[in-house]
């Protein structure tokens, strides 16, 4: 994306660049904030405020570094502020995960999730359908076979194929995945 770094920070961001940025990052930022807040409306408010702040201060903010990192850091900080304010004004239980991860780990987690979704989407149609029925809908191989009118052996073969492709495509993300798994077990 061409808006990751602004070539001339003094020039400011125009409407088209801002709109492109908003379209590219709104959904991932919403998902990121929703994980911290466990609240759809709160997450939407946080992300909107970050974009409003970015627009209002577009000439003052130094975006010569990663714009993606700036946005995720801003959403993280605002989300944590919301949690802090909730603690002050209510006895509502705050999600445990809120302050435990640093921003870079959360961004890595989001990138890993996006990559997993990309790899799943790239699976051959029949293979993807079988994988999704098993992993996301919790169906057993025999139930998938009955639903798709295929043999259990075909389901087994397609699942093996899907898992092999996932292993190959996500090999370089193994360290991050293991770290996330260990972190969530504690």
N, C-alpha and C positions, 0 to 999 in steps of 0.2 A: 504494500500500500504506500502510496507516495506521501502520505501525511505523517508518517512516523517521526520524521525530523523536519523542522521548518528551516529552509535555507537562510532566511533573513528574519530573525526573531523580531526585529524592530518594525517590520512591515505589517505584522498582525495576520490574523486568520480571517479569510473572507467567508461569506455565507455558504458557498458551495463546499469548501473544505470542511467547515464545521458540520454541515449536514452529512457529508460523507463519513466523517468521524463518528457522529452520533449513530448513524445507521450501522456502522461496523462494530461499535463497541457497546451499544446499549444493552443488548441481550446478554453478552458475557458478563458485563458489569452487574446486571440485575441478578444473574445466577450467583455471582461471587458474593454480593451483599446479602442475598437471601440465605446463603449458607451461614453467614455470620449472625444475621438477625433472626432467622427462622420466621420471617414476616414479609409477605409479598408487598403489602402497601408501604411498609417502612423501607424496604429495599428500593422500591420505585422512587420514593421521596428522596432517598439518599443519592441515587444516581442522577435524578433530575437536578438536585442541588449542585452536584459536582459539575454537570454540564453548564448550568447557569453561571457558576463561579468561573469556569473556564472561559465562557463567552465574555463575561464582564471584565475579566482580567487578562484577556488574550494578548494585550500589548505589553503587560507587565511580567507575565510568567515566562521564565526561561525554559523553552521546550527544546533546547539543543540536545538534551538527553532523550531517552526513550519516552515517547508520548504514552505508549501503552503502560509503561511502568508508572508514569505520573498519574494516569487515570486510576489504575488499580490501587495505588498507594492512597490517593485521595478518597476513594470509595471505602477502603479499609479503615482509614482514620475516621471518616464521618460515621461509619457503621459502629465503630467502637465508641464514639461519642454518644450515639443514640443509646447504646447499651448502658453507658455510664449514667446518662440522664434518666433512663428507665429505673436504674437502681436507686437514684436519688428520690424519685417521686412515686415509687410503688414497691410492693413486695414481690412483684412478678419475677419468676425464676428466669435467669439469664442463661442462654445456651452455653454449655461448658467450653465449647470449642472456640469461643469468641476471641480470647486473648492469647491462646496457646501457640498458634502458628505465626511465624513471621510472614510478612507480605510476599517475599520471594517464594516461600514454600507454597503459599496459597496460589500464586500465579502458576507455579510449576504444576500444581494439582489441576488447575483449570486447563492448562495446555495439554496435560496427559489425557484428561477426559475428552477434550476436543479431538486428539489424535486417535483415541480408541473409537470414538464415534465415526471418524473418517474411515478407519480401517473396516469397521463393521459395515458401513455404507458401501465400501468398495467390494465387498464379498459378492460372488455370483448370487443372483436373485434367490434361487432355491436354497443355497447354502445359508444365506443371510436370514431367510424366513425361518428355517429350521433352528438356527442359532438363537434368534430372537424369541421364538416360541419356547425354547428350552430355558434360556438364561433370564429372559425378562418376564415371561408369563408363567414360568415354573412348570411347564408341561413335561411329563416323562416321555421317553422315546416312544413307547407304545401309543401314548395319546397323540403324539405328533404324527406318527405313522397312520393312525386311524383318521385323524383330521385331514391329512393331505392325501390320503389314499395311496400310500407308498409302503414299502416294507420297512420293518424296524432296522434291518441291515443297511438300507439306504440312509436312514436317519443317522445311524452310527457313523457311516462313512462321511456324510456331509458335516457332522459335528467334528469329526477328526480333522477334516479339511479346514473348517473354520478355525479351529484352535491352532492348527499348524500355521495358518496364514497370520493369525493374531500374534503368535509367538515370534514369527519371523519379522513382521512389520514393527513390533513393539520392543524388540530386543534391546535397543539403545535406551529405552525408558525403564528398563528393569530395576535399576538402582533407585529411581524415584518411586516406583511402584512399591518396592520392598520397604523403603523408608516410610511411605504413607501407611502401609499395612502395619508396620511396627508401631508407628505413632498412634494409630487409632485403637490398637490393642491395649494401650496403657490407660 
